[in-house]
């Protein structure tokens, strides 16, 4: 059996290569190899580097689980993630 979709809600966090992402909701789609983190107005998605330094706050962050990189962001400013 293969999981096609998984959702976590209420102050969830995941770690990727060089980043830590905190969000209100995280949807994991292993088939598409994407993790989508979404925030709310009161609780935006927060991205930190591996040293705990803030890289920004966003309404949405898409993580590519194959390449282990942030693919896109919505809301907030740009992001500078060290690779």
N, C-alpha and C positions, 0 to 999 in steps of 0.2 A: 504494500500500500504506500502511495506517495501523497504527501500533504500538498494540496494545491493552493491553499491560502490560509494564513493565520493572522489573527488580529489581537493586539493587546491594547488595553485602555487604562487611563488614569495614571499619570506620572510614570511612564515607561522609559527605559533607557536601553540603548544597544551600543556596543563597541565595534568599531571597524578599524582597519589599519590606519593608525595615526589620528583617529578621531573618536570622540564620544558624543552621542546624540541623545538628548532628553526631549521627550515629546508627550503630548496628551494622548495621542493615538499612533500606533505603529502597525502598518499592514505589511506582511511579508508574503511575497509571491515568488516561491522558489522556482516555478516553471519559467517565469519571465526574468528571474534573477534580479529582482528589484525589491528594496525595502523602502516604503514610503512613510515618512514621519510627518504627522500633521499636528499643528498647534491650534490654540484658540486665541481670541483677543487678550484674554487674561493670562493665558499660559502658552506663549509662543514656543516653537521648537528652538532649542538652544544647542549650539554646536561648540565643542571644545576640542583643542588639540590634545595630543597624548601627554602634555605637560599640565593640562588643566586650564590653559589660557583660552578665554572666550574668543570664538571666531565669528560670532554673530547670532542674531535671533531672526527667525523666519516663520512664515505661516506654513511652509511645506519644504521638506528636503527629500530628494530622491537619491537613494544609495544604490549603486550598482554592486551587487554581491559577487559578481564574477571578477570585475576589475578592482574591487575594493576601493572605489572612489566615489565622491559625491558627483552625481550626474547633473543635477539641477537643483535650484532653489527658487522659491517664490516668496515675495514679501521681503522686507528687510533690505539690507545692502548686499553688496557682493561678498564673496568669501575667498579667503586666501588659505587654502589647506596645504600644508607642507606634504610633499609626496616623497 
